[in-house]
Amino acid sequence: MHLEGKRMLRLAAKLQPIYRSILGTGIRESINIFKQLHPEFKTLKFKSGHKVFDWTIPEEWTINDAYIESENGTKYADFSKCSLHLMGYSTPVNKYMKKKELMKKIHTIPDYPEAIPYVTSYYKKDWGFCIDQNTLNEMPDCNYKVFIDSNFIKGRLELIEAVIPGQSKEEIFFSSYICHPFMVNNELSGPVLLSSIMDYVKKLDNQFYTYRFAIFPETIGSIAYLSKKYKLLKKRMMCGFHLTCVGDERGYSMIESKYSNTLADELLKAHANEKADFKSYSFLERRSDERQYGMARIDLPICTFSRSKPGGYHEYHTHLDDFSVVTEQGLGGSYDLLVNLINTIELGLYPCSSVMGEPMLGKRSLYPNTSIRDMSDSKREGRLLLDILAYCDGTNSTGRIAELLNLPISLISDKLQTLILMKLCTRQSNS
């Protein structure tokens, strides 16, 4: 049993029935749940029609009901039974159509004939339905009633941000998104993990770094957020991690920053490399809000952490992405990795030796005072400390030191704690 994993599952179960899109009551209801858990969250609002970089905040969309019904009364797509049956942001429709004409408005995934896909059209007025291929194959050649009760209003996009101050103004950033209906791994695993990580940071003793957390609708939300915050983020952020698809048990993965050379890349790769089933993907294979963080003139030191890569598992963006995919152990494993990463960060991002030259470990009982030919255990231990300290010159991150020594970062972090306690090493941020 993983207690934090269990707690995250309960939060996801509370959020899952809420119908969300990029704007609207579902987003506001979900945001309020996180604000009740963390009063530190503040809401940022953007009105429909507001320009954010090259984008415009769309209208707010409300959906009441939608279905496709055959002449004999059989419903083949029913929003009330599965919210993914309707293409997001569909315009109102109330008419009869022949099957051949209707087929142009139906989306399926032929390679996964049992799956109902998730489809949206936020920025072009259109309508459509989503059904599984097996159901489409069963639909008779007849007339169908097509009904969509929806409307559009001038509304507002909302997102939340929290800052947990530390001794340093230098920041560590975590983000996730909340805008998709129904789906659990792709939609809910990221924000519930972020919430638990936020709890962990709030309980840290003598927290050194400042931590910033943000939850927003994917794409338009991150763009709106960056339009207000990117100058501050560029000034203060040391590294950041975007969280998505973190709840399954199929492996661990990351999507690297644009040049794969940030502190975030080094730290996350070093921690995830301790997992036998870890895969690292290029920025060119991006799928989520790392797209926005890595674009020209933004260029923030952020990479994405996942279990299965977004788009890399067959339930992705379908109704099959449910609680059979996301598990207590899957969420718990992601939590443990990030807790270890935060603990490493708190030791110091760029550790620096506090002595000139090689320190005398013998007087600190860290190295044998008797010269012996063979390498004893205590001598090996002392040599490892010296190897680590040799690279603590204020330019190498903990992740980079682990890479240079070809050792697990958990071991490097453990020995750094010893060096810091012995006042042989200090934390440094290299800002």
PEMO-V220972 format. One line per field, one symbol per residue. ss: DSSP state (H for helix, E for strand, L for the rest). burial: b if it has 9 or more other C-alpha atoms within 8 Angstrom, else e. Layout:
# PEMO-V220972
ss->???
burial->???
This chain:
# PEMO-V220972
ss->LLHHHHHHHHHHHHHHLLLLLLLLHHHHHHHHHHHHHLLLLEEEEEELLLEELLEELLLEEEEEEEEEEELLLLEEEELLLLHHHELELELLEEEEEEHHHHHHHEELLHHHLLLLELLELLLLLELLEELLHHHHHHLLLLEEEEEEEEEEELLEEEEEEEEELLLLLLEEEEEEELLLLLLLLLLHHHHHHHHHHHHHHHLLLLLLLEEEEEEELLLHHHHHHHHHHHHHHHHHEEEEEEELLLLLLLLEEEELLLLLLLHHHHHHHHHHLLLLLEEEELHHHLLLLHHHHLLLLLLLLEEEEELLLLLLLLLLLELLLLLLLLLHHHHHHHHHHHHHHHHHHHHLLLLEELLLLLLLLHHHLLLLLLLLLLLLHHHHHHHHHHHHHHLLELLLLHHHHHHHHLLLHHHHHHHHHHHHHLLLEELLLLL
burial->eeebbbebbebbeebbebbbbbbbebbbbbbeebbeeeeebbeeebbbbeebeeebbebbbebebbbbbbbeeebbbbbeeebbbbbbbbbbbeeebbbeebeebbbbbeebbebbbbbebeeebebbbbbbbebeeeeeeebbbbbbbbbeebbbbbbbbbbbbbbbbbbbbbbbbbbbbbbbbbbbbbbbbbbbbbebbeeeeebebbbbbbbbbbbbbbbbbebeebeebbebbbbbbbbbbbbbbebbbbbbbbebebbbbbbbbbbbeeeeebebbbbeebebbbbbbbeeebbbbbbbbbbbbbeeeebbbbbbbbeebbbbbbbbebbebbbbbeebebbbbbbbbeeeeeeebbeeebbbeeeeeeeeebbbbbbebbbbbeebbbebbbbbbbbeeebbbeebbebbbebbeeebbbbbbee
